[in-house]
């Protein structure tokens, strides 16, 4: 399995390429993203750029997370686009690619996303809210070459990550 890359790796600030969701290499990448997410405690999403691949592919699973209201279970999306966003709220975010920091980021609490599924190329529309909406926006940002640090209001909204033993 590939390792998660950390900032300031160039791949994290480069917009990922759109992909052919039916390409066997993309299907393999999707499986690898899910495997790494599952093996990483506390991880609720992982995007291809985070493992060094400049591509618009990511996985999300907020099932069982205490902040989750709506959940669609574990899924992988390719070429995702936000087509509706509303109810903007601030919230604390962390990221495996920025392991020592968290930050307050304003994101939509309700979104509609259009994408395609790897393997089939089947179009999918996901309407979600709360924590799952935040996770989707965070991963879509990775695919666009953005980190949560690019969205914080300033240095006053960045914090040292707490470590719980």
Helices and strands as residue ranges (DSSP letters): G 10-13, H 24-39, E 45-47, G 48-51, E 57-60, E 75-95, E 98-116, E 123-129, H 130-143, G 148-150, G 155-157, E 158-160
